[in-house]
């Protein structure tokens, strides 16, 4: 938890423009959090997905930091560049999946914080992880991936 607290997100500015570099610096510290949750194989897909999406967004940012100063800049440029394929391509798609992964983490941590647990297995966080999956990721996954997560 200290890792998460050390790298908090900055408050949203009045213009609601999120600067890309500080955002990337904050989210880059989130994937290692999953190493604290126990069996690596269980959380490795979520961790790998977060890491991959962060790398994709960072690559776009680093290609032209002035042009991609905010996340909104990335979205606008890619919308223009990809036309009808947008938003299902490039850093925009990575940002959508990153947002879903962040929601997964939020729901997981909130569920743990709220004391939700399986009374028969109080030391396991399966209940919390399943709730987070149901609320954040399940509707975006096909049948096979849903079964794999379960």
C-alpha positions in Angstrom: 0.0 0.0 0.0 2.9 2.3 0.7 3.9 2.0 -3.0 0.5 3.2 -4.0 0.5 6.1 -1.6 3.9 7.3 -2.6 2.8 7.8 -6.2 -0.6 9.3 -5.9 -2.3 10.9 -8.9 -2.3 14.7 -8.9 -5.6 16.4 -8.4 -7.5 17.0 -11.7 -6.8 20.6 -12.8 -9.7 23.0 -13.4 -9.5 22.6 -17.2 -9.6 18.8 -16.7 -6.6 18.3 -18.9 -4.4 15.5 -17.6 -0.7 15.9 -18.4 0.6 12.8 -20.0 4.0 12.6 -18.3 2.9 12.9 -14.7 0.1 10.5 -15.4 2.5 7.9 -16.8 4.9 8.4 -13.9 2.0 7.7 -11.5 0.6 4.6 -13.2 4.0 3.1 -13.8 4.2 2.3 -10.1 0.9 0.3 -10.1 1.8 -3.0 -11.8 4.3 -4.0 -9.0 1.4 -3.8 -6.6 0.1 -7.1 -8.0 3.3 -8.8 -6.7 2.0 -8.3 -3.2 -1.3 -10.1 -3.8 -0.1 -13.7 -3.7 0.1 -16.3 -6.5 1.7 -14.5 -9.4 0.0 -16.5 -12.1 -3.4 -15.3 -10.9 -2.7 -11.6 -11.3 0.0 -11.8 -14.0 -2.5 -11.2 -16.9 -3.8 -8.0 -15.3 -0.3 -6.9 -14.4 1.0 -7.6 -17.9 -2.0 -5.8 -19.5 -1.4 -2.7 -17.3 2.3 -2.7 -18.1 1.8 -3.1 -21.9 -0.8 -0.4 -22.0 1.5 2.0 -20.1 4.3 1.2 -22.6 2.1 1.9 -25.6 0.9 5.3 -24.2 4.5 6.2 -23.2 5.8 5.4 -26.7 3.3 7.7 -28.3 4.1 10.5 -25.8 7.9 10.1 -26.2 7.5 10.3 -30.0 6.6 14.0 -29.6 6.3 15.2 -25.9 5.2 18.7 -26.9 2.4 17.4 -29.2 1.2 14.9 -26.7 1.5 17.0 -23.5 -2.0 15.9 -22.3 -3.9 12.7 -22.7 -6.6 14.7 -24.6 -3.9 15.7 -27.1 -3.2 12.0 -27.8 -6.9 11.2 -28.2 -7.5 14.2 -30.6 -4.5 13.4 -32.8 -5.3 9.7 -33.0 -8.9 10.4 -33.8 -7.8 12.5 -36.7 -5.1 10.1 -37.8 -7.1 6.8 -37.6 -10.5 8.0 -38.7 -13.1 5.2 -38.5 -10.8 2.8 -36.8 -10.6 5.1 -33.8 -10.9 4.6 -30.8 -10.0 0.9 -31.3 -6.4 1.5 -32.1 -3.1 2.9 -30.9 -2.6 4.7 -27.6 -6.4 5.4 -27.4 -7.1 1.7 -27.1 -4.3 1.3 -24.6 -5.7 4.2 -22.5 -9.2 2.6 -22.6 -7.8 -0.7 -21.3 -5.6 1.1 -18.8 -8.7 2.8 -17.4 -10.4 -0.5 -17.1 -7.4 -2.0 -15.3 -7.4 1.0 -12.9 -11.1 0.4 -12.2 -10.3 -3.2 -11.4 -7.7 -2.1 -8.9 -10.1 0.5 -7.4 -12.9 -2.0 -6.9 -10.5 -4.7 -5.6 -9.0 -2.3 -3.0 -12.4 -0.8 -2.0 -13.8 -4.3 -1.6 -10.9 -5.3 0.7 -11.2 -2.0 2.6 -14.9 -2.6 3.1 -14.2 -5.9 4.7 -15.9 -8.1 2.1 -14.6 -11.7 2.4 -15.4 -15.3 2.1 -16.2 -16.4 5.6 -15.0 -20.0 4.8 -11.7 -18.7 3.5 -11.1 -15.3 5.2 -7.4 -15.1 4.2 -8.2 -15.3 0.5 -9.2 -12.3 -1.7 -11.0 -14.3 -4.3 -14.3 -12.7 -3.5 -12.7 -9.2 -3.9 -11.0 -10.1 -7.1 -14.2 -11.6 -8.6 -16.1 -8.5 -7.7 -13.5 -6.3 -9.3 -13.5 -8.5 -12.4 -17.3 -8.5 -12.7 -17.5 -4.7 -12.3 -14.4 -3.6 -14.4 -13.4 -6.2 -17.0 -15.8 -9.0 -17.6 -18.1 -7.2 -20.0 -15.1 -6.5 -22.3 -13.9 -10.1 -22.4 -15.1 -13.0 -24.5 -16.5 -16.2 -23.1 -13.1 -18.0 -23.1 -11.3 -15.2 -21.2 -14.1 -15.0 -18.7 -13.8 -18.7 -17.9 -10.0 -18.4 -17.7 -10.3 -15.6 -15.2 -12.7 -17.6 -13.0 
